[in-house]
Amino acid sequence: MRTATEIWFEKLKDIWLRKASDEIKELVSDNFSYYEDPFEAPVTDKGKLTEMWKEIEGQDIELLEIDSLVAGDSLGSARYHFVAQINGARHESKGSYFVELDKEGKAIEFRQWWNTKK
């Protein structure tokens, strides 16, 4: 049986592959924190989150893997590998996710960090 965080990561991958940036807000609770940079304040507004994720719309995705490492019903982590053509240039990155979910399976905290291959 799949855990809540495994299901959440599957939904995230599906949104990304379908380039449905407007659906990202459905994965977070009304009170959430989203981090892309540990040194910056988190995003806590669904409109801002959706705007940030619009970048996926211009990606010609070749590979997207999201593999759960810790899979619980409230806490989970995963690693990801992403390859795409973006503005005519090849982009490859690997990163990690951390998510904390509420009882409804929505993220109250979502963190991601990555490194891009040079």
DSSP file (Angstrom, degrees, kcal/mol; ACC not computed):
  #  RESIDUE AA STRUCTURE BP1 BP2  ACC     N-H-->O    O-->H-N    N-H-->O    O-->H-N    TCO  KAPPA ALPHA  PHI   PSI    X-CA   Y-CA   Z-CA
    1    1 A M              0   0    0      0, 0.0     2,-0.2     0, 0.0     0, 0.0   0.000 360.0 360.0 360.0 133.3    0.0    0.0    0.0
    2    2 A R        -     0   0    0      1,-0.1     2,-0.1     2,-0.0    69,-0.0  -0.490 360.0-127.4 -77.9 144.0    1.3    3.4   -1.0
    3    3 A T     >  -     0   0    0     -2,-0.2     4,-2.1     1,-0.1     5,-0.2  -0.368  25.9-104.0 -84.9 168.9    1.8    6.0    1.7
    4    4 A A  H  > S+     0   0    0      1,-0.2     4,-2.2     2,-0.2    69,-0.2   0.866 121.4  50.4 -61.3 -38.0    0.4    9.6    1.6
    5    5 A T  H  > S+     0   0    0     67,-2.0     4,-2.6     2,-0.2    -1,-0.2   0.880 107.7  52.8 -72.7 -34.8    3.8   11.0    0.7
    6    6 A E  H  > S+     0   0    0     66,-0.3     4,-2.0     2,-0.2    -2,-0.2   0.927 111.4  47.0 -62.0 -43.6    4.4    8.6   -2.1
    7    7 A I  H  X S+     0   0    0     -4,-2.1     4,-2.2     2,-0.2    -2,-0.2   0.902 110.9  52.8 -62.6 -41.5    1.0    9.6   -3.6
    8    8 A W  H  X S+     0   0    0     -4,-2.2     4,-2.3     1,-0.2    -2,-0.2   0.923 109.3  47.8 -61.9 -45.7    1.9   13.2   -3.1
    9    9 A F  H  X S+     0   0    0     -4,-2.6     4,-2.4     1,-0.2    -1,-0.2   0.871 109.9  53.6 -64.5 -35.9    5.2   12.8   -5.0
   10   10 A E  H  X S+     0   0    0     -4,-2.0     4,-2.3     2,-0.2    -1,-0.2   0.905 109.3  48.5 -63.5 -40.8    3.3   11.0   -7.8
   11   11 A K  H  X S+     0   0    0     -4,-2.2     4,-2.5     2,-0.2    -2,-0.2   0.901 109.8  52.3 -65.1 -41.0    0.9   13.9   -8.1
   12   12 A L  H  X S+     0   0    0     -4,-2.3     4,-2.3     1,-0.2    -2,-0.2   0.930 110.6  47.5 -59.7 -46.4    3.8   16.4   -8.2
   13   13 A K  H  X S+     0   0    0     -4,-2.4     4,-2.9     1,-0.2     5,-0.2   0.913 110.9  51.4 -62.1 -43.5    5.4   14.4  -11.0
   14   14 A D  H  X S+     0   0    0     -4,-2.3     4,-2.3     2,-0.2    -2,-0.2   0.918 110.0  48.9 -61.0 -45.1    2.1   14.2  -12.9
   15   15 A I  H  X>S+     0   0    0     -4,-2.5     5,-2.3     1,-0.2     4,-0.6   0.922 113.5  48.0 -59.3 -45.0    1.6   18.0  -12.7
   16   16 A W  H ><5S+     0   0    0     -4,-2.3     3,-0.8     1,-0.2    -2,-0.2   0.929 112.5  46.9 -63.4 -47.4    5.2   18.6  -13.9
   17   17 A L  H 3<5S+     0   0    0     -4,-2.9    -1,-0.2     1,-0.3    -2,-0.2   0.861 115.4  45.4 -65.6 -35.8    4.9   16.2  -16.8
   18   18 A R  H 3<5S-     0   0    0     -4,-2.3    -1,-0.3    -5,-0.2    -2,-0.2   0.536 106.7-129.8 -83.1  -5.5    1.6   17.6  -17.9
   19   19 A K  T <<5 +     0   0    0     -3,-0.8     2,-1.1    -4,-0.6    -3,-0.2   0.871  53.8 153.5  58.4  39.4    3.0   21.1  -17.4
   20   20 A A    > < +     0   0    0     -5,-2.3     3,-2.4    -6,-0.2     4,-0.4  -0.527   8.1 164.2 -97.6  64.4   -0.1   21.9  -15.4
   21   21 A S  G >   +     0   0    0     -2,-1.1     3,-1.3     1,-0.3     4,-0.3   0.790  68.7  64.9 -56.9 -30.6    1.4   24.7  -13.3
   22   22 A D  G 3  S+     0   0    0      1,-0.2     3,-0.4    -3,-0.2    -1,-0.3   0.694  95.9  59.6 -67.5 -16.4   -2.0   26.0  -12.1
   23   23 A E  G X  S+     0   0    0     -3,-2.4     3,-1.7     1,-0.2     4,-0.4   0.573  78.7  86.7 -86.8  -9.9   -2.6   22.6  -10.3
   24   24 A I  G X  S+     0   0    0     -3,-1.3     3,-1.7    -4,-0.4     4,-0.3   0.845  80.3  63.5 -60.0 -32.6    0.4   22.9   -8.0
   25   25 A K  G >  S+     0   0    0     -3,-0.4     3,-0.9    -4,-0.3    -1,-0.3   0.733  90.9  66.7 -64.7 -21.1   -1.7   24.9   -5.5
   26   26 A E  G <  S+     0   0    0     -3,-1.7    -1,-0.3     1,-0.2    -2,-0.2   0.656  94.0  59.4 -73.6 -14.8   -3.9   21.8   -5.1
   27   27 A L  G <  S+     0   0    0     -3,-1.7    80,-3.1    -4,-0.4     2,-0.3   0.551  98.7  68.5 -89.1  -8.2   -1.0   20.0   -3.4
   28   28 A V  E <  S-a  107   0A   0     -3,-0.9    80,-0.2    -4,-0.3     4,-0.1  -0.820  79.1-120.2-115.9 152.7   -0.5   22.5   -0.6
   29   29 A S  E     -     0   0A   0     78,-2.7     3,-0.2    -2,-0.3    -1,-0.1  -0.209  38.1 -99.5 -76.1 174.3   -2.6   23.4    2.4
   30   30 A D  E    S+     0   0A   0      1,-0.3     2,-0.7    15,-0.0    16,-0.1   0.839 121.4  45.2 -65.0 -31.7   -4.0   26.9    3.0
   31   31 A N  E    S+     0   0A   0     14,-0.1     2,-0.3     2,-0.0    -1,-0.3  -0.882  86.5 141.8-114.4  97.3   -1.1   27.5    5.4
   32   32 A F  E     -     0   0A   0     -2,-0.7     2,-0.4    12,-0.4    77,-0.2  -0.869  41.5-144.0-134.0 163.9    2.0   26.2    3.8
   33   33 A S  E     -a  109   0A   0     75,-1.2    77,-2.7    -2,-0.3     2,-0.5  -0.996  14.7-169.8-130.7 126.4    5.7   27.0    3.4
   34   34 A Y  E     -aB 110  43A   0      9,-2.2     9,-2.9    -2,-0.4     2,-0.5  -0.974   5.8-168.7-120.1 124.3    7.6   26.3    0.2
   35   35 A Y  E     +a  111   0A   0     75,-2.8    77,-2.1    -2,-0.5     6,-0.1  -0.943  27.2 158.7-117.2 129.6   11.3   26.6    0.1
   36   36 A E  S    S+     0   0    0     -2,-0.5    78,-0.2     1,-0.3    -1,-0.1   0.501  82.5  36.2-111.4 -17.5   13.6   26.6   -3.0
   37   37 A D    >   -     0   0    0      3,-0.2     3,-1.7     4,-0.1    -1,-0.3  -0.982  68.8-148.5-138.5 121.6   16.5   28.3   -1.2
   38   38 A P  T 3  S+     0   0    0      0, 0.0    -1,-0.1     0, 0.0    75,-0.0   0.634 100.0  54.1 -67.0 -10.8   17.4   27.7    2.5
   39   39 A F  T 3  S+     0   0    0      2,-0.1     2,-0.3    -3,-0.0     0, 0.0   0.406  99.9  72.0-102.3   0.8   18.6   31.3    2.8
   40   40 A E  S <  S-     0   0    0     -3,-1.7    -3,-0.2     1,-0.1    -4,-0.1  -0.818  92.1 -95.2-114.6 156.5   15.4   33.0    1.6
   41   41 A A        -     0   0    0     -2,-0.3    -4,-0.1     1,-0.1    -2,-0.1  -0.349  50.7-104.0 -63.4 147.2   12.0   33.3    3.2
   42   42 A P        -     0   0    0      0, 0.0     2,-0.4     0, 0.0    -7,-0.2  -0.328  27.6-111.1 -72.5 156.4    9.5   30.6    2.1
   43   43 A V  B     +B   34   0A   0     -9,-2.9    -9,-2.2     1,-0.1     3,-0.0  -0.746  39.1 169.0 -81.4 133.2    6.7   31.2   -0.3
   44   44 A T        +     0   0    0     -2,-0.4     2,-0.5   -11,-0.2   -12,-0.4   0.272  47.9  89.3-128.9   7.2    3.4   31.1    1.6
   45   45 A D     >  -     0   0    0      1,-0.1     4,-2.4   -14,-0.1     5,-0.2  -0.934  64.3-147.6-113.6 127.0    1.0   32.4   -1.1
   46   46 A K  H  > S+     0   0    0     -2,-0.5     4,-2.5     1,-0.2     5,-0.2   0.844 100.1  54.5 -63.1 -34.3   -0.7   30.0   -3.6
   47   47 A G  H  > S+     0   0    0      2,-0.2     4,-2.1     1,-0.2    -1,-0.2   0.920 110.1  45.6 -64.8 -43.2   -0.7   32.6   -6.3
   48   48 A K  H  > S+     0   0    0      2,-0.2     4,-2.4     1,-0.2    -2,-0.2   0.894 111.9  52.7 -65.9 -40.5    3.1   33.2   -6.0
   49   49 A L  H  X S+     0   0    0     -4,-2.4     4,-1.9     1,-0.2    -2,-0.2   0.938 109.8  48.1 -60.1 -47.3    3.7   29.4   -5.9
   50   50 A T  H  X S+     0   0    0     -4,-2.5     4,-0.6     1,-0.2    -1,-0.2   0.903 110.5  52.0 -60.3 -42.0    1.7   29.0   -9.1
   51   51 A E  H >< S+     0   0    0     -4,-2.1     3,-1.0     1,-0.2     4,-0.3   0.905 108.5  50.7 -61.8 -42.5    3.6   31.8  -10.7
   52   52 A M  H >< S+     0   0    0     -4,-2.4     3,-1.0     1,-0.2    -1,-0.2   0.879 108.6  52.1 -62.4 -38.2    7.0   30.2   -9.8
   53   53 A W  H >< S+     0   0    0     -4,-1.9     3,-1.7     1,-0.2     4,-0.2   0.520  82.8  89.1 -80.7  -4.7    5.9   26.8  -11.3
   54   54 A K  G X< S+     0   0    0     -3,-1.0     3,-1.8    -4,-0.6     4,-0.3   0.740  70.2  78.4 -62.1 -20.9    4.9   28.4  -14.6
   55   55 A E  G X  S+     0   0    0     -3,-1.0     3,-1.1     1,-0.3    -1,-0.3   0.761  79.8  68.3 -59.8 -23.5    8.5   27.8  -15.7
   56   56 A I  G X  S+     0   0    0     -3,-1.7     3,-1.5     1,-0.2    -1,-0.3   0.750  84.1  72.4 -67.5 -21.2    7.6   24.1  -16.3
   57   57 A E  G <  S+     0   0    0     -3,-1.8    -1,-0.2     1,-0.3    -2,-0.2   0.768  97.0  48.4 -66.6 -25.0    5.4   25.2  -19.2
   58   58 A G  G <  S+     0   0    0     -3,-1.1    29,-0.6    -4,-0.3     2,-0.5   0.237  88.5 108.1 -98.5  13.5    8.5   26.0  -21.3
   59   59 A Q  E <   -C   86   0A   0     -3,-1.5     2,-1.1    27,-0.1    27,-0.2  -0.799  56.6-154.4 -98.2 128.4   10.4   22.7  -20.6
   60   60 A D  E     -C   85   0A   0     25,-2.5    25,-2.1    -2,-0.5     2,-0.3  -0.803  31.0-148.8 -94.7  90.9   10.8   20.0  -23.2
   61   61 A I  E     +C   84   0A   0     -2,-1.1    23,-0.3    23,-0.2     3,-0.1  -0.445  32.9 168.2 -76.0 125.7   11.1   17.2  -20.7
   62   62 A E  E    S+     0   0A   0     21,-2.8     2,-0.3     1,-0.4    22,-0.2   0.731  73.3   9.0 -98.2 -34.6   13.3   14.2  -21.7
   63   63 A L  E     +C   83   0A   0     20,-2.1    20,-2.5     2,-0.0    -1,-0.4  -0.984  54.6 170.8-151.6 134.0   13.5   12.6  -18.2
   64   64 A L  E     +C   82   0A   0     -2,-0.3     2,-0.4    18,-0.2    18,-0.2  -0.861  10.5 172.3-145.4 111.8   11.8   13.1  -14.9
   65   65 A E  E     -C   81   0A   0     16,-2.5    16,-1.9    -2,-0.3     2,-0.4  -0.973   8.3-177.6-118.9 132.3   12.3   10.6  -12.1
   66   66 A I  E     -C   80   0A   0     -2,-0.4     2,-0.5    14,-0.2    14,-0.2  -0.963   8.9-174.6-129.0 114.3   11.1   11.1   -8.5
   67   67 A D  E     -C   79   0A   0     12,-2.7    12,-2.3    -2,-0.4     2,-0.1  -0.940  22.1-129.2-116.1 120.4   12.1    8.3   -6.2
   68   68 A S  E     +C   78   0A   0     -2,-0.5    10,-0.3    10,-0.2     3,-0.2  -0.431  26.8 173.9 -65.9 135.5   10.8    8.2   -2.6
   69   69 A L  E    S+     0   0A   0      8,-3.2     2,-0.5     1,-0.4     9,-0.2   0.736  78.2  25.0-106.9 -43.5   13.5    7.7    0.0
   70   70 A V  E    S-C   77   0A   0      7,-1.6     7,-2.1     2,-0.0     2,-0.5  -0.994  74.4-174.9-122.5 121.6   11.5    8.2    3.1
   71   71 A A  E     +C   76   0A   0     -2,-0.5     5,-0.2     5,-0.2     2,-0.2  -0.820  19.3 143.5-128.1  93.0    7.8    7.4    2.7
   72   72 A G        -     0   0    0      3,-1.6   -67,-2.0    -2,-0.5   -66,-0.3  -0.520  59.5-106.3-113.5-174.8    5.5    8.1    5.6
   73   73 A D  S    S+     0   0    0    -69,-0.2    32,-0.1    -2,-0.2     3,-0.1   0.675 116.7  15.5 -88.6 -17.3    2.0    9.3    5.9
   74   74 A S  S    S+     0   0    0      1,-0.3    27,-2.9    26,-0.1     2,-0.4   0.635 127.5  43.3-123.4 -27.9    3.0   12.7    7.2
   75   75 A L  E     + D   0 100A   0     25,-0.2    -3,-1.6     2,-0.0     2,-0.3  -0.966  63.4 157.3-123.7 137.7    6.8   13.1    6.4
   76   76 A G  E     -CD  71  99A   0     23,-2.3    23,-2.8    -2,-0.4     2,-0.3  -0.996  19.1-165.3-153.5 155.5    8.6   12.1    3.2
   77   77 A S  E     +CD  70  98A   0     -7,-2.1    -8,-3.2    -2,-0.3    -7,-1.6  -0.975  11.6 176.7-138.4 155.9   11.7   12.7    1.2
   78   78 A A  E     -CD  68  97A   0     19,-1.6    19,-2.9    -2,-0.3     2,-0.4  -0.971  21.8-133.7-150.3 161.1   12.6   11.9   -2.4
   79   79 A R  E     -CD  67  96A   0    -12,-2.3   -12,-2.7    -2,-0.3     2,-0.3  -0.898  24.1-161.5-114.5 152.1   15.4   12.4   -4.9
   80   80 A Y  E     -CD  66  95A   0     15,-2.5    15,-2.3    -2,-0.4     2,-0.4  -0.963  15.0-160.1-136.1 156.5   14.8   13.5   -8.4
   81   81 A H  E     -CD  65  94A   0    -16,-1.9   -16,-2.5    -2,-0.3     2,-0.4  -1.000  17.9-176.1-132.9 128.8   16.6   13.6  -11.7
   82   82 A F  E     +CD  64  93A   0     11,-2.9    11,-2.6    -2,-0.4     2,-0.4  -0.992  10.7 176.2-135.8 129.9   15.5   15.9  -14.4
   83   83 A V  E     +CD  63  92A   0    -20,-2.5   -21,-2.8    -2,-0.4   -20,-2.1  -0.999  20.3 143.9-133.3 131.1   16.6   16.4  -18.0
   84   84 A A  E     -CD  61  91A   0      7,-2.5     7,-3.1    -2,-0.4     2,-0.6  -0.987  49.6-111.1-156.9 162.0   15.0   18.9  -20.4
   85   85 A Q  E     -CD  60  90A   0    -25,-2.1   -25,-2.5    -2,-0.3     2,-0.5  -0.908  37.4-177.5 -94.9 125.0   15.6   21.3  -23.3
   86   86 A I  E >   -CD  59  89A   0      3,-3.1     3,-1.7    -2,-0.6   -27,-0.1  -0.977  69.3 -18.1-129.6 118.0   14.9   24.8  -22.0
   87   87 A N  T 3  S-     0   0    0    -29,-0.6    -1,-0.1    -2,-0.5     3,-0.1   0.876 128.8 -52.9  53.0  40.4   15.2   27.7  -24.4
   88   88 A G  T 3  S+     0   0    0      1,-0.2     2,-0.4     0, 0.0    -1,-0.3   0.463 118.4 106.2  80.1   1.2   17.2   25.5  -26.8
   89   89 A A  E <  S-D   86   0A   0     -3,-1.7    -3,-3.1     2,-0.0     2,-0.3  -0.900  73.5-114.4-116.5 144.4   19.8   24.4  -24.2
   90   90 A R  E     -D   85   0A   0     -2,-0.4     2,-0.4    -5,-0.2    -5,-0.2  -0.590  33.1-169.8 -75.7 132.8   20.1   21.1  -22.5
   91   91 A H  E     +D   84   0A   0     -7,-3.1    -7,-2.5    -2,-0.3     2,-0.4  -0.990   8.5 176.9-125.6 130.5   19.4   21.3  -18.7
   92   92 A E  E     +D   83   0A   0     -2,-0.4    25,-3.0    25,-0.4     2,-0.3  -0.996   7.8 164.8-134.5 130.4   20.1   18.5  -16.3
   93   93 A S  E     -DE  82 116A   0    -11,-2.6   -11,-2.9    -2,-0.4     2,-0.4  -0.985  20.1-160.4-142.5 154.8   19.7   18.6  -12.5
   94   94 A K  E     +DE  81 115A   0     21,-2.0    21,-2.5    -2,-0.3     2,-0.3  -0.984  28.5 147.2-130.1 143.1   19.4   16.3   -9.6
   95   95 A G  E     -DE  80 114A   0    -15,-2.3   -15,-2.5    -2,-0.4     2,-0.3  -0.880  35.2-109.8-158.5-171.8   17.9   17.3   -6.3
   96   96 A S  E     -DE  79 113A   0     17,-2.7    17,-2.0    -2,-0.3     2,-0.3  -0.959  16.7-153.8-136.5 153.4   16.0   16.3   -3.2
   97   97 A Y  E     -DE  78 112A   0    -19,-2.9   -19,-1.6    -2,-0.3     2,-0.4  -0.915   4.4-169.3-122.9 150.0   12.6   17.0   -1.8
   98   98 A F  E     +DE  77 111A   0     13,-2.2    13,-2.8    -2,-0.3     2,-0.4  -0.990  14.0 179.9-133.5 134.1   11.2   17.1    1.7
   99   99 A V  E     -DE  76 110A   0    -23,-2.8   -23,-2.3    -2,-0.4     2,-0.4  -0.998  17.6-165.2-137.1 141.4    7.5   17.3    2.4
  100  100 A E  E     -DE  75 109A   0      9,-2.6     8,-3.1    -2,-0.4     9,-1.5  -0.996  20.7-158.9-120.7 126.8    5.3   17.4    5.5
  101  101 A L  E     - E   0 107A   0    -27,-2.9     6,-0.2    -2,-0.4     2,-0.1  -0.748   9.8-134.7-108.4 151.2    1.7   16.7    4.9
  102  102 A D    >   -     0   0    0      4,-2.7     3,-1.8    -2,-0.3    -1,-0.1  -0.258  47.6 -83.8 -86.0-175.4   -1.4   17.5    6.9
  103  103 A K  T 3  S+     0   0    0      1,-0.3    -1,-0.0     2,-0.1    -2,-0.0   0.701 129.7  56.5 -67.0 -18.8   -4.2   14.9    7.6
  104  104 A E  T 3  S-     0   0    0      2,-0.1    -1,-0.3     0, 0.0     3,-0.1   0.405 120.0-107.1 -91.3   1.8   -5.8   15.7    4.2
  105  105 A G  S <  S+     0   0    0     -3,-1.8     2,-0.3     1,-0.3    -2,-0.1   0.693  76.8 133.4  81.5  19.1   -2.6   14.9    2.3
  106  106 A K        -     0   0    0    -78,-0.0    -4,-2.7     1,-0.0    -1,-0.3  -0.796  61.7-105.6-102.2 146.4   -1.7   18.5    1.5
  107  107 A A  E     +aE  28 101A   0    -80,-3.1   -78,-2.7    -2,-0.3    -6,-0.3  -0.515  33.3 174.4 -73.7 129.7    1.8   19.9    2.1
  108  108 A I  E    S+     0   0A   0     -8,-3.1   -75,-1.2     1,-0.4     2,-0.3   0.591  83.2  22.5-100.8 -21.4    2.2   22.2    5.0
  109  109 A E  E     +aE  33 100A   0     -9,-1.5    -9,-2.6   -77,-0.2     2,-0.4  -0.970  67.7 174.5-144.3 131.4    6.0   22.3    4.3
  110  110 A F  E     +aE  34  99A   0    -77,-2.7   -75,-2.8    -2,-0.3     2,-0.4  -0.978   5.6 179.5-139.0 122.0    7.7   21.6    1.0
  111  111 A R  E     +aE  35  98A   0    -13,-2.8   -13,-2.2    -2,-0.4     2,-0.4  -0.957   1.3 178.8-123.5 140.7   11.4   22.0    0.4
  112  112 A Q  E     + E   0  97A   0    -77,-2.1     2,-0.3    -2,-0.4   -15,-0.2  -0.998   3.6 175.6-141.4 141.3   13.4   21.4   -2.7
  113  113 A W  E     + E   0  96A   0    -17,-2.0   -17,-2.7    -2,-0.4     2,-0.3  -0.988  10.0 171.7-138.6 147.4   17.1   21.8   -3.4
  114  114 A W  E     - E   0  95A   0     -2,-0.3     2,-0.4   -19,-0.3   -19,-0.2  -0.959  25.0-140.9-150.1 166.0   19.0   20.9   -6.6
  115  115 A N  E     - E   0  94A   0    -21,-2.5   -21,-2.0    -2,-0.3     2,-0.4  -0.994  21.3-139.2-130.2 139.3   22.3   21.1   -8.4
  116  116 A T  E     - E   0  93A   0     -2,-0.4   -23,-0.3   -23,-0.2     2,-0.2  -0.828  20.4-117.9-103.6 135.7   22.5   21.6  -12.1
  117  117 A K              0   0    0    -25,-3.0   -25,-0.4    -2,-0.4    -1,-0.0  -0.512 360.0 360.0 -69.7 132.4   25.1   19.8  -14.2
  118  118 A K              0   0    0     -2,-0.2    -1,-0.1   -27,-0.1    -2,-0.0   0.417 360.0 360.0 -94.2 360.0   27.5   22.2  -15.9
